[in-house]
Amino acid sequence: MGIVDLELDTTDRCRHAPDWVYLLDDPATYVGKSLGARVIQFISVVMVLPVILILSLQGILKPDAVGTLIGALVGYLLSGIASYDSRKPDAG
């Protein structure tokens, strides 16, 4: 049996994959499921704050730059509090 003689499966599904894998291909699975603004803010802070702290502990960033960056980060976090509405809009 050579490379040319391989039997190809004509179906779109792999024989070894579980059924839930194919739900990922269905766009209807993702309707109404997206990242909110608060989740994106949280992820960005979780990624940026350790970088600032590590660079400051290594001496790469000067203390005045660290204060500026942390102040900007806090300002970014607190900027949307007044306009934040946790209630979901009515469907009716």
C-alpha positions as a Markdown table, in Angstrom:
| # | Residue | x | y | z |
|---|---|---|---|---|
| 1 | Met | 0.0 | 0.0 | 0.0 |
| 2 | Gly | 1.7 | 3.2 | -1.2 |
| 3 | Ile | 1.0 | 6.8 | -0.5 |
| 4 | Val | -1.1 | 7.0 | -3.6 |
| 5 | Asp | -3.3 | 4.1 | -2.5 |
| 6 | Leu | -4.4 | 5.7 | 0.8 |
| 7 | Glu | -8.1 | 5.5 | 1.5 |
| 8 | Leu | -9.4 | 9.0 | 2.1 |
| 9 | Asp | -12.4 | 9.7 | 4.3 |
| 10 | Thr | -14.8 | 11.8 | 2.3 |
| 11 | Thr | -16.8 | 13.0 | 5.3 |
| 12 | Asp | -15.9 | 16.3 | 7.0 |
| 13 | Arg | -15.7 | 14.6 | 10.4 |
| 14 | Cys | -12.7 | 12.8 | 11.8 |
| 15 | Arg | -13.5 | 9.4 | 13.1 |
| 16 | His | -11.7 | 9.9 | 16.4 |
| 17 | Ala | -12.9 | 13.4 | 17.4 |
| 18 | Pro | -15.7 | 13.7 | 20.0 |
| 19 | Asp | -19.0 | 15.3 | 18.9 |
| 20 | Trp | -18.5 | 18.5 | 20.9 |
| 21 | Val | -15.6 | 19.5 | 18.7 |
| 22 | Tyr | -18.1 | 20.0 | 15.8 |
| 23 | Leu | -20.1 | 22.5 | 17.9 |
| 24 | Leu | -17.1 | 24.8 | 17.6 |
| 25 | Asp | -17.7 | 25.1 | 13.9 |
| 26 | Asp | -21.3 | 26.2 | 14.3 |
| 27 | Pro | -21.6 | 30.0 | 14.4 |
| 28 | Ala | -24.9 | 29.7 | 16.3 |
| 29 | Thr | -23.0 | 28.4 | 19.2 |
| 30 | Tyr | -21.4 | 31.8 | 19.8 |
| 31 | Val | -24.5 | 34.0 | 19.5 |
| 32 | Gly | -24.7 | 36.3 | 22.5 |
| 33 | Lys | -21.4 | 35.0 | 24.0 |
| 34 | Ser | -18.7 | 37.6 | 23.8 |
| 35 | Leu | -16.2 | 39.2 | 26.1 |
| 36 | Gly | -17.5 | 42.2 | 28.0 |
| 37 | Ala | -15.7 | 45.5 | 28.5 |
| 38 | Arg | -14.9 | 44.6 | 32.1 |
| 39 | Val | -13.4 | 41.3 | 31.2 |
| 40 | Ile | -11.2 | 43.0 | 28.6 |
| 41 | Gln | -10.1 | 45.5 | 31.2 |
| 42 | Phe | -9.3 | 42.8 | 33.7 |
| 43 | Ile | -7.3 | 40.8 | 31.2 |
| 44 | Ser | -5.3 | 43.9 | 30.2 |
| 45 | Val | -4.5 | 44.8 | 33.8 |
| 46 | Val | -3.5 | 41.2 | 34.6 |
| 47 | Met | -1.1 | 41.3 | 31.7 |
| 48 | Val | 0.3 | 44.8 | 32.1 |
| 49 | Leu | 0.7 | 45.2 | 35.9 |
| 50 | Pro | 3.1 | 42.3 | 36.3 |
| 51 | Val | 5.2 | 43.6 | 33.4 |
| 52 | Ile | 5.4 | 47.0 | 35.1 |
| 53 | Leu | 6.4 | 45.5 | 38.4 |
| 54 | Ile | 9.0 | 43.2 | 36.9 |
| 55 | Leu | 10.6 | 45.9 | 34.9 |
| 56 | Ser | 10.7 | 48.2 | 37.9 |
| 57 | Leu | 12.2 | 45.5 | 40.2 |
| 58 | Gln | 14.9 | 44.8 | 37.5 |
| 59 | Gly | 15.8 | 48.5 | 37.5 |
| 60 | Ile | 14.8 | 48.9 | 33.9 |
| 61 | Leu | 12.1 | 51.5 | 34.7 |
| 62 | Lys | 12.9 | 54.5 | 36.8 |
| 63 | Pro | 10.7 | 55.1 | 39.9 |
| 64 | Asp | 9.0 | 58.2 | 38.3 |
| 65 | Ala | 8.1 | 56.2 | 35.2 |
| 66 | Val | 6.7 | 53.4 | 37.4 |
| 67 | Gly | 4.5 | 55.9 | 39.2 |
| 68 | Thr | 3.3 | 57.4 | 35.9 |
| 69 | Leu | 2.5 | 54.0 | 34.5 |
| 70 | Ile | 0.6 | 52.8 | 37.6 |
| 71 | Gly | -1.2 | 56.1 | 37.7 |
| 72 | Ala | -2.3 | 55.7 | 34.1 |
| 73 | Leu | -3.4 | 52.1 | 34.8 |
| 74 | Val | -5.5 | 53.2 | 37.7 |
| 75 | Gly | -7.0 | 56.0 | 35.7 |
| 76 | Tyr | -7.8 | 53.6 | 32.9 |
| 77 | Leu | -9.6 | 51.3 | 35.4 |
| 78 | Leu | -11.5 | 54.0 | 37.2 |
| 79 | Ser | -12.5 | 56.0 | 34.0 |
| 80 | Gly | -15.5 | 53.9 | 33.2 |
| 81 | Ile | -17.0 | 53.5 | 36.6 |
| 82 | Ala | -19.5 | 56.4 | 36.3 |
| 83 | Ser | -20.9 | 55.1 | 33.0 |
| 84 | Tyr | -20.9 | 51.4 | 33.9 |
| 85 | Asp | -24.4 | 49.8 | 34.0 |
| 86 | Ser | -24.4 | 46.2 | 35.1 |
| 87 | Arg | -28.0 | 45.6 | 34.2 |
| 88 | Lys | -28.8 | 43.9 | 30.9 |
| 89 | Pro | -31.2 | 45.5 | 28.5 |
| 90 | Asp | -34.7 | 44.1 | 28.5 |
| 91 | Ala | -35.5 | 41.8 | 25.6 |
| 92 | Gly | -39.0 | 43.2 | 25.2 |
